[in-house]
Amino acid sequence: MTTPLPAPFKALAFFGLSSALPSLAMDIIAPPLRPTSGQIALARRIARGAEQPATEPNSDCTTAIDAAVYTDPDRFVREMDCLFRAMPIAVAVSALLPKANSAVTHDGFGVPLILTRDRQERVHAFLNVCRHRGTRLLDADEVVSAPRIICPYHAWAYAGDGRLTGLPRPETFPGLDKETRRLMELPVREAGGMIWVGLDRNRDYDFSLVEGPLAADFDALGLSGMHLYARRTHHVPGNWKLIMDAFLESYHVQRLHRNTLARFFADGEGAGDMIGPHQRSLVTRDFDADEVDIEDWEQLRRVGTYTYQMLPGTVIVASPDYVNVMTLMPQDVRNTLVEDFMLIPEAPQTEKAEQHWARSWQLLDGQVFGQEDFGAVALGQRGLDSGAVGEMVLGTLEQGIRRFHDEVEKRL
């Protein structure tokens, strides 16, 4: 069993980590990079036993959240408009499109998308609609590799950058300017190993955090150069915010995950801060600050796990030797799709490596996330729908949830 960090290396939880896992009996392959100043600062706070900052609201008392925020259909509509259509969304990891001239569909947010990597290896996001008669261009769940996207109806052809490059019988369209018939593009950025999209073509989006401090942290973790080992989409019968809540506190780890990963972590200990409206947290195992150089990435990742809970609905869990990226795609007030991407340092080169990653994937995605976390969310939604509870009470180890909901309220 993991015991609490001895003084003076003990810190109260500001934000917790719900689901992370140390390496399963393999040498940790840390990126040959230096952690950012923000990542180092969290480790130093834990090492010196820093208490929660005085600016953290309600950190010394319980608070409550109205149960209706998880059950009100009208509120859900406002959340989709003021959050998911108003902020850049992390729709996928860069590793989903590792090569030029590749494309994949994405329908999870109710907007028919095609993500492409063109011949110059630039990423684009287009509406999945042919500019001829509105036909759905691509209808495949897996990545397609080809220099052109061909409409299945009349064979109009588009390049990966959205240009209409050809059509059968062009003489039957006299005066057609192909430049005016490019695929309809949405705002997109690729930064820090993530693909970010603005889902509304008629809005302006602020990508400054995406391309700035968030990208710096993700680059330090090595996301841009990692291999996509597996991905799976889960249907979770629960409000999207209940899923975010699960990754914003560590109070449940020793209870809900008692038979899986509880032994790897102390009870409710860690440190956290904010990057704009987004949260970053660090949970550590027992370590002696005199024996661990927290500015050395390999040593730091052996004793600590970073988690990012990004508004509106993305969670990144950086375990010692791999990373899980989860994107939340709300379908209605009580149903959410969650796509889990598992990134590893490189494609498995041996059978032993393949077995290692398969075990890690099955434990995290199949059991910890898929059964325990998402199962608890489903049970929570059923309880809230019963009307038996008018509000949810948050203790001092759950104030990451309070901060998240305060940020949501600002945008409503």
Residue pairs with C-beta under 8 A, 6 or more apart in sequence:
1 263
2 262
2 263
2 264
2 265
2 266
2 285
2 286
3 266
3 286
4 10
4 266
4 267
4 269
5 11
5 46
5 266
5 269
5 284
5 286
5 287
6 286
7 49
8 48
8 49
9 46
9 47
9 48
9 49
9 287
9 288
9 289
10 49
10 269
11 45
11 46
11 49
11 50
11 51
11 269
11 270
11 271
12 51
12 52
12 268
12 269
12 396
13 249
13 250
13 251
13 268
13 269
13 270
13 271
13 272
13 397
14 52
14 53
14 56
14 59
14 270
14 271
14 272
14 273
14 281
14 399
14 400
15 248
15 249
15 250
15 270
15 272
15 279
15 280
15 281
15 307
15 309
15 399
15 400
15 403
16 248
16 249
16 250
16 251
16 253
16 268
16 270
16 272
16 281
16 283
16 397
16 398
16 400
17 247
17 250
17 253
17 265
17 270
17 281
17 282
17 283
17 305
17 307
17 317
18 246
18 247
18 248
18 249
18 250
18 252
18 253
18 257
18 307
18 373
19 246
19 247
19 257
19 261
19 317
19 324
19 364
19 368
19 369
19 372
19 373
20 261
20 264
20 265
20 283
20 305
20 307
20 317
20 318
20 319
21 261
21 264
21 305
21 319
21 360
21 363
21 364
21 368
22 264
22 285
22 305
22 319
22 320
23 319
23 320
23 321
24 356
24 359
24 360
24 363
25 356
26 321
26 353
26 356
28 298
28 301
28 302
28 320
28 321
29 321
29 345
29 346
30 222
30 297
30 298
30 301
30 320
30 321
31 220
31 221
31 222
31 225
31 297
31 345
32 297
33 219
33 220
33 221
33 222
33 297
34 220
34 295
34 297
35 43
35 220
35 294
35 295
35 297
35 300
36 213
36 216
36 217
36 220
38 213
38 217
38 273
38 275
38 280
39 217
39 220
39 280
39 282
39 300
39 306
40 294
40 295
40 300
41 273
42 271
42 272
42 273
42 280
42 281
42 282
42 306
43 271
43 282
43 284
43 294
43 300
43 304
44 50
44 294
45 271
46 269
46 270
46 271
46 282
46 284
46 304
47 289
47 292
47 294
48 289
50 271
52 59
56 399
56 403
57 399
57 402
57 403
57 406
58 399
58 402
59 396
59 399
60 396
61 396
62 393
62 394
62 395
62 396
63 393
63 394
63 399
63 402
64 391
64 392
64 393
64 394
65 391
65 392
65 394
65 401
65 402
65 405
66 390
66 391
67 384
67 389
67 390
67 391
67 392
68 75
69 75
69 241
69 405
70 238
70 239
70 241
70 242
70 333
70 380
70 381
70 384
71 239
71 333
71 334
71 384
71 385
72 333
73 332
73 333
75 333
75 412
76 239
76 330
76 332
76 333
78 412
79 312
79 330
79 408
79 412
80 330
82 411
82 412
83 311
83 312
83 408
83 411
84 109
84 199
84 312
84 313
84 330
85 199
85 200
85 203
86 200
86 203
86 411
87 205
87 311
87 312
87 411
88 187
88 189
88 196
88 197
88 198
88 205
88 206
88 207
88 210
89 109
89 196
89 197
89 198
89 199
89 312
89 313
89 314
89 327
90 194
90 195
90 196
90 310
90 314
90 325
90 327
91 106
91 108
91 109
91 113
91 115
91 125
91 195
91 196
91 197
91 327
92 104
92 106
92 115
92 194
92 195
92 327
92 339
92 341
93 193
93 194
93 195
93 223
93 228
93 325
93 341
93 343
94 123
94 190
94 193
94 194
94 195
94 223
94 224
95 193
95 226
95 227
95 228
95 341
95 343
96 104
96 115
96 143
96 195
96 228
96 231
96 341
97 103
97 104
97 115
97 116
97 117
97 123
97 143
97 195
98 228
99 117
99 145
100 117
100 118
100 119
100 120
100 121
100 160
101 117
101 118
101 119
101 145
101 146
101 147
101 160
102 116
102 117
102 143
102 144
102 145
102 160
103 114
103 115
103 116
103 117
103 138
103 143
103 144
103 146
103 149
103 160
104 114
104 115
104 140
104 142
104 143
104 144
105 112
105 113
105 114
105 115
105 128
105 138
105 139
105 140
105 141
106 113
106 114
106 115
107 113
107 128
108 233
108 327
108 329
108 337
108 339
109 199
109 329
110 331
111 127
111 186
111 199
112 127
112 128
112 129
112 136
113 125
113 126
113 127
113 128
113 186
113 197
114 125
114 126
114 127
114 128
114 137
114 138
114 149
114 183
115 123
115 124
115 125
115 195
115 197
116 123
116 124
116 125
116 126
116 149
116 160
116 161
116 162
117 123
117 124
117 160
118 124
118 159
118 160
118 161
119 147
119 159
119 160
119 161
120 161
122 161
122 190
123 188
123 190
123 195
124 160
124 161
124 162
124 185
124 188
125 185
125 186
125 187
125 188
125 195
125 197
126 162
126 183
126 184
126 185
126 186
127 183
127 184
127 186
127 201
128 136
128 137
128 138
129 135
129 136
129 137
129 183
129 184
130 136
130 137
130 151
130 153
130 154
130 156
131 156
131 164
131 181
131 182
131 183
131 184
132 151
132 153
132 154
132 156
132 167
132 181
133 153
133 154
135 151
135 152
135 153
135 154
137 149
137 151
137 152
137 158
137 183
138 144
138 149
139 152
147 159
147 160
148 157
148 158
148 159
148 165
149 157
149 158
149 159
149 160
150 156
150 157
150 158
151 157
151 158
154 167
154 168
155 167
155 168
156 164
156 166
156 167
157 164
157 165
157 166
157 167
158 164
158 165
158 182
158 183
159 165
162 182
162 183
162 185
163 178
163 179
163 182
164 178
164 179
164 181
164 182
164 183
165 178
167 173
170 176
184 201
185 201
186 197
186 198
186 199
186 200
186 201
187 197
187 198
187 201
187 203
187 204
187 205
187 207
188 195
188 196
188 197
188 198
189 195
189 196
189 207
189 210
189 211
190 196
191 207
191 210
191 211
191 214
191 215
191 218
192 210
192 214
192 215
192 216
192 217
192 218
192 219
192 223
192 224
193 218
193 219
193 222
193 223
193 224
193 225
193 226
193 343
194 210
194 215
194 218
194 223
194 325
196 207
196 210
198 205
209 275
209 276
209 278
213 275
213 276
214 275
214 278
214 308
214 310
217 275
217 280
217 306
217 308
218 224
218 316
220 297
221 306
221 318
221 323
222 345
223 323
223 325
223 343
226 323
226 343
226 344
226 345
226 346
227 343
227 344
227 345
227 346
227 347
228 341
228 342
228 343
229 322
229 342
229 343
229 344
229 347
229 348
229 357
229 361
230 341
230 342
230 361
230 365
231 339
231 340
231 341
231 342
232 339
232 340
232 365
233 337
233 338
233 339
233 340
234 337
234 338
234 339
234 340
234 369
234 370
234 374
235 335
235 336
235 337
236 243
236 335
236 336
236 337
236 338
236 374
236 377
236 378
237 334
237 335
237 377
237 378
237 381
238 334
238 335
238 336
238 374
238 377
238 378
238 380
238 381
239 330
239 333
239 334
239 336
239 381
239 384
240 312
240 313
240 328
240 330
240 336
241 404
241 405
241 408
242 377
242 380
242 381
243 313
243 328
243 336
243 338
243 373
243 374
243 377
244 309
244 313
244 315
244 328
244 404
245 401
245 404
246 252
246 373
246 376
246 377
247 307
247 309
247 315
247 317
247 373
248 279
248 309
248 398
248 400
248 401
248 403
248 404
249 397
249 398
249 399
249 400
249 401
250 265
250 267
250 268
250 269
250 270
250 283
250 397
251 268
251 395
251 397
251 398
252 376
253 261
253 262
253 265
253 267
253 268
254 262
254 265
254 267
255 262
256 372
256 373
256 376
257 368
257 372
260 363
260 367
260 368
260 372
261 363
261 368
264 285
265 283
265 285
266 283
266 284
266 285
266 286
268 397
269 283
269 284
270 281
270 282
270 283
270 284
271 281
271 282
272 279
272 280
272 281
272 282
272 400
273 279
273 280
274 280
274 403
277 311
277 407
277 410
278 308
278 309
278 310
278 311
279 308
279 309
279 310
279 400
279 403
279 404
280 306
280 307
280 308
280 309
281 306
281 307
281 308
281 309
281 400
282 304
282 305
282 306
282 307
283 304
283 305
283 307
284 303
284 304
284 305
285 303
285 304
286 303
287 303
292 299
292 300
292 302
292 303
293 299
293 300
294 300
301 318
301 320
301 321
302 320
305 317
305 318
305 319
305 320
306 316
306 317
306 318
307 315
307 316
307 317
307 318
308 314
308 315
308 316
308 318
309 315
309 400
309 404
310 316
311 404
311 407
311 408
312 328
312 408
313 327
313 328
313 329
313 330
314 325
314 326
314 327
314 328
315 324
315 325
315 326
315 328
316 323
316 324
316 325
316 326
317 323
317 324
317 326
319 360
319 364
321 344
321 345
322 342
322 343
322 344
322 345
322 357
322 360
323 342
323 343
324 340
324 341
324 342
324 343
324 364
324 365
324 369
325 340
325 341
325 343
326 338
326 339
326 340
326 341
326 369
327 338
327 339
327 341
328 336
328 337
328 338
329 336
329 337
329 338
329 339
330 336
330 337
331 337
334 381
334 385
338 369
338 374
340 365
340 369
342 357
342 360
342 361
342 364
342 365
344 357
348 354
348 356
348 357
383 389
384 392
394 401
394 402
